[in-house]
């Protein structure tokens, strides 16, 4: 999906569906409820639209490899291994100038495994597969007000008001 904050709701839905169709064709799986905004760029309107389309969890990254610039595999490896922490989400690209990425990936995986890291899906990382009933909710990196409000079946406005949140685009983790 190509993000443009001025596109219509219908165009947003169309792009989401095209992306979903391509992912299903390639992997046989859906990306729902996870959404990564292109370029990491979003606003409350976009989050509402993608949430309404079934993408209740907006996922961001903690390490940007900036590999699209065409950096060498060594540069990409250094960028990742120097910043990695438990729970990291690493943004990598293929194509579009990311010529060093594929070569870097094998080294990154081997390096991180040797350091004791293991690789899990984003759903496993965020523990989306377990129910959180009757517990006090702790905001996690990449949570959105829309996702939290949907989980607890209250409006974003009610959630913001109850937690004294002034900027609906920002939750402090």
C-alpha positions in Angstrom: 0.0 0.0 0.0 1.3 3.4 -0.9 0.4 5.9 1.8 -0.9 9.4 1.0 -2.7 11.2 3.8 -5.0 12.9 1.4 -6.4 9.8 -0.3 -10.1 8.9 0.2 -11.5 6.3 2.4 -12.4 4.3 -0.7 -8.9 4.5 -2.0 -7.5 3.4 1.4 -9.7 0.4 1.4 -8.8 -0.5 -2.2 -5.1 -0.3 -1.4 -5.4 -2.3 1.8 -7.4 -5.0 -0.2 -4.8 -5.1 -3.0 -2.0 -5.5 -0.4 -4.0 -8.2 1.4 -4.7 -10.1 -1.8 -1.0 -10.0 -2.8 0.1 -11.3 0.7 -2.4 -14.1 0.6 -1.3 -15.1 -2.9 2.4 -15.1 -1.9 2.0 -16.6 1.6 -1.4 -18.0 2.0 -1.9 -15.9 5.1 -3.5 -12.7 6.1 -1.7 -9.8 7.8 -4.7 -8.9 9.8 -4.9 -7.5 12.5 -1.3 -6.1 11.9 -0.6 -3.0 9.8 2.6 -1.2 9.2 2.1 2.3 7.7 4.2 2.9 4.6 7.1 5.2 5.5 5.9 5.0 9.1 3.6 7.9 8.2 0.0 8.0 9.6 -2.5 10.1 11.4 -5.7 9.6 13.4 -7.8 9.4 10.2 -5.6 6.7 8.7 -5.6 4.7 11.9 -9.4 4.9 12.0 -9.7 3.7 8.4 -7.3 0.8 8.7 -8.9 -0.1 12.1 -12.3 -0.2 10.5 -10.8 -2.5 7.8 -9.7 -5.0 10.5 -6.2 -3.8 11.1 -6.4 -3.0 14.8 -2.7 -3.1 15.6 -0.4 -0.6 13.9 3.2 -1.9 14.0 6.3 0.2 13.9 9.9 -0.7 14.0 12.6 -0.1 16.5 15.5 -0.4 14.1 15.5 1.1 10.6 18.2 -0.4 8.5 17.8 2.4 5.9 18.7 -0.3 3.4 16.7 1.3 0.6 19.6 3.7 0.2 21.7 0.9 -1.3 24.1 0.6 1.7 26.5 -2.3 1.7 25.7 -5.5 3.6 28.4 -4.7 6.1 26.8 -1.3 6.9 23.4 -2.9 7.3 24.8 -5.6 9.6 26.6 -3.0 11.7 23.4 -0.9 11.9 21.3 -3.8 13.2 23.8 -5.5 15.5 24.8 -2.2 17.2 21.2 -1.3 18.0 19.5 -4.6 18.6 17.7 -5.1 22.0 15.3 -7.8 23.1 11.9 -7.2 21.5 13.4 -5.3 18.6 11.5 -5.1 15.3 13.8 -4.6 12.4 12.7 -2.8 9.2 14.2 -4.2 6.1 13.3 -4.0 2.4 13.8 -5.9 -0.8 14.1 -4.3 -4.1 13.8 -0.5 -4.5 17.6 -0.1 -4.2 18.1 -2.3 -1.1 21.0 -4.2 -2.8 22.8 -5.1 0.4 19.8 -6.5 2.3 19.7 -10.1 1.2 23.4 -10.6 1.8 23.2 -8.9 5.2 20.2 -10.9 6.3 22.0 -14.3 6.7 24.8 -12.7 8.7 22.3 -10.8 10.9 20.3 -13.9 11.6 23.4 -16.0 12.4 24.9 -13.2 14.5 21.8 -12.7 16.6 21.2 -16.4 17.1 24.8 -16.7 18.3 24.0 -14.0 20.9 20.9 -15.9 22.1 18.2 -14.1 20.3 15.4 -16.0 18.8 13.0 -15.0 16.0 9.2 -14.8 16.5 6.3 -13.4 14.7 5.0 -9.9 15.6 1.9 -11.6 17.0 4.0 -13.7 19.3 6.1 -10.7 20.3 3.1 -8.7 21.2 1.3 -11.6 22.7 -1.7 -10.9 20.6 -2.6 -14.6 20.7 -3.4 -14.5 24.5 -6.5 -12.9 25.9 -6.1 -10.1 28.4 -9.2 -10.3 30.5 -9.6 -8.7 33.8 -6.0 -7.3 33.8 -4.8 -3.7 33.9 -3.6 -3.0 30.4 0.0 -1.8 29.9 0.6 0.2 26.7 3.2 -1.4 24.5 5.4 0.0 21.7 3.3 0.2 18.5 -0.1 0.2 20.3 -2.6 2.6 19.0 -5.5 4.2 20.8 -7.8 2.7 18.2 -6.5 -0.8 18.8 -6.8 -0.4 22.6 -10.3 1.1 22.3 -11.4 -1.8 20.1 -10.0 -4.4 22.5 -12.0 -2.9 25.4 -15.0 -1.9 23.3 -14.9 1.9 24.1 -14.4 4.8 21.9 -11.1 6.5 21.2 -12.5 9.7 22.7 -13.6 7.9 25.9 -10.2 6.2 26.2 -8.3 9.5 25.6 -10.5 11.4 28.1 -10.2 8.7 30.8 -6.4 8.7 30.5 -6.0 12.5 29.9 -4.5 12.0 26.5 -4.4 15.3 24.5 -2.7 14.1 21.3 -4.6 11.2 19.7 -1.6 10.4 17.5 0.7 9.8 20.5 0.7 7.3 23.3 3.7 7.3 25.7 4.8 3.8 26.4 
